[in-house]
Amino acid sequence: MYYVLIGVQLLAIAFSIFSTILLIRLQSSLENRYLFICAISIDIYAVGYLQEMLIHTEDGIRIALSFEYCGLAFTALAYALFIFKYCNVKEIPRWIPKLMFAYCLLVMLSVQAGPLTKLYYSSFWVSDEGVFPHAATTKTPLYYSFAVFQAGLIIASAAAIQIRRRRTRNAGEKRKLMILFIESLVPLIGLAGTVTLNLGGWDPSPLLLSLLVTSVSLTLRGGQFYDTVSFAVQNLFQNVGSPVIIADISKNYLSSNKACDRVFPELKNWRGGHSLSDLGVDLFADSSNADFERAGRYYKSSFTKLIERGRHIGYTIVITDNTDDKVAVESMRHLMEAADAANEAKSTFLANMSHEIRTPLNAIIGMSELSEREVSESVIREYNGQIKAAGKMLLEIVNDVLDFSKAESNKLELVPVEFDTADFLDSIINVINSRIGDKPIDFLVDINPNIPKTLYGDDVHIRQIIMNLLSNAEKFTNTGHIKFTLDSDSDGIIVRLKGSVEDTGIGIREEDKKKLFTAFQQLDGKKNRRTEGSGLGLAIFAQLVTLMNGTYRLESEYGKGSTFFFEIDVGCINSAPFANSVRECVNVRKMPAFSLYKTKTDDEEEAKDTIPSVIPDYSSYNILVVDDNKVNVKVLSAFLKHFKVTADSALSGAEALEKVKQKKYDLIFMDHMMPDMDGVETTKRIRAMDDMYYHDAPIIACTANVVKGVEEIFLEAGMNDFVPKPIQLEVLQEKMARFLK
């Protein structure tokens, strides 16, 4: 009998080695490694047990037993991990296999330590009872716990096989899983016999385990260890980047891949049969695509029916992360809305500008026609005054547009100069006071008299900042008051001007405040239709304050009024207070000439007012006017008659060249933009002539182009200066005084 059992054990070793070789040949996946480890462990166990059967000494049997457990300790764990992987069991946390491996390692080391620790066996001897001398032990709780542990792993493996068998629809796969289930129960027989039965010292476990690993290998061999197609599909299912959920015909959860854990972390703990409606999103929307949001990202789900042999058996749900697409679409939508709003705003602006420009033009043309028919000199003077006022209004509108254009293209330059604070403020207050006219409102002025007397900055644009706010307040305030407040902080070098303009006008809605300082935006356009102006005043104000490294803000309540605040920096020339008075809030309403803050004496002011305005006589000078527009020639020639000058004229650059060849002029007014040969080219040709006169003759450009850089163009061409159109008599007198000495 002894030799029969030796033969049986040799057969077990042969089976085990055969399965190991088979697995080596079929090793084609990472999952195979667990069954391969199981086969190696059984090899070690079977060889060790054969050694135990052949050696009859206590030391030899102890060594053989230690060798056996180098394999036996890990056999059940390796097999269970293989089955779990094969059956796609995902619910096991990663730390559990690590913990089980540590437990198996503890068992192996306890057996190796033997009598030193007595953790696995409390006593050990060689028993001669039975078929052959064999190891006899007194077992400890660790021994029995390990037996239960092994049995639990085998039962769990069998359960995993049964669960997958119920889920699969493939008949061939079902048969294969049934065989695996039966094979998995075989080791339980050996484990139960070893623990409970007395088999004369013989342990059937090595034989049964060898048969197990061999039969499992042969069972799965038909599909190259795994069904290659099924494995490829499963591998693709698990590792595809998009989340995929498999549901049954009742729309209950069956399985999902790893990518789903990012979108639905709760699926890690779900088992088959759980209703997908518990996810809180409708993955089966009526449309083919269902959008939903999870954790701040946006997803799109699409489902397809699973059909087997014409029968509906479930659903496959593919989830796509379309956050980037949604953000891009949303961004494009906002851009389109902004572009549409900008186009609409510009269209509204152009319509309003057409209205604003045509209003003064109507006055100019109408009054001009009336003047032609009128014989009364006083009425004609009245009409002319209205024409001049309408022209100035038109000029303000054009200047606003040009200023805004310069600011938008970063071509607006600051030209700082010294200026007197008192004169600066008096001029602003007097202009606004006159604009208020007969409106039943108060104009309050509260200015700190300690503001430095002489400042250094771009007084033109600082005046524009304040004027734009005050003009805006005057336009939209019909009752109540307008209040202008100005303070300053100074360190003797830099002065921080802090101003505000308060009004009791119509106010501004909260949703409109952001649009207020934006170009081409007019608030309550229909309501404010009768309000004059370009609508660019506050946009220009914001641009200028920003250009001066300042700040601005707004407080407003719709229907009750608004307050605009600004702060800008200027230089300090004379830090003495600009006014010797106590600070007070003054109502300057209907004051004919506000001069509360002037620093000049009354005698100086009176002497200035009594200086007669003397018009110089330039009748002895030869002056040429060059312009392709006959009306412009007539206007400038008429202005020159005030200085007793009868000017020659040329209607083109070519005609101007002929004129200067025939006559030496003391001063030439040259239009800029003319057809064929413009003023720049004409000037260059004049300067290129041989006589020294042509190099020195004063040439002043007359232009409606006042954008940045045009002055440099004129100077580079050889012109001496320029005057902007429309030409004003005061500017013309200043230029003539400079060049006609």
ABEGO torsion letter per residue (X at the ends): XAAAAAAAAAAAAAAAAAAAAAAAAABABAAAAAAAAAAAAAAAAAAAAAAAAABABAAAAAAAAAAAAAAAAAAAAAAAAAAAAAAGBAABBAAAAAAAAAAAAAAAAAAAAEAAAGAABABBBBBABEABBBBBBBBBAAAAAAAAAAAAAAAAAAAAAAAAAAABABAAAAAAAAAAAAAAAAAAAAAAAAAABBAGGBBAAAAAAAAAAAAAAAAAAAAGGBBAAAAAAAAAAAABABBBBBBBAAGBBABBBAAAAAABAAAAABBBGBBAAAAGBBABBABABBBBBBGGBBBBBBBBBBBBGGBBAEBBBBBBBAAAAAAAAAAAAAAAAAAAAAAAAAAAAAAAAAAAAAAAAAAAAAAAAAAAABABAAAAAAAAAAAAAAAAAAAAAAAAAAAAAAAAAGABBBBBBBBBAAAAAAAAAAAAAAAAEABBBBBBBBBBAABBABBBBBAAAAAAAAAAAAAAAAAABABEBBBBBBBBBBAGABBBBBBBBBBABAEBBAAAAAAAABBGBBBGAAAAAABBEAGAAAAAAAAAAAAAGBBBBBBBBBGAEBBBBBBBBBBBABABBABBBBBBBBBABGBABBAAABABBAAAAAAAAABBBBBBBAAABBBBBBBABAAAAAAAAAAAAAAGBBBBBBABAAAAAAAAAABBBABBBBBABBBGBBAAAAAAAAAABABAAAAABBBBBBBABABBGAAAAAAAAGBABBBBOBBBAAAAAAAAAAABX
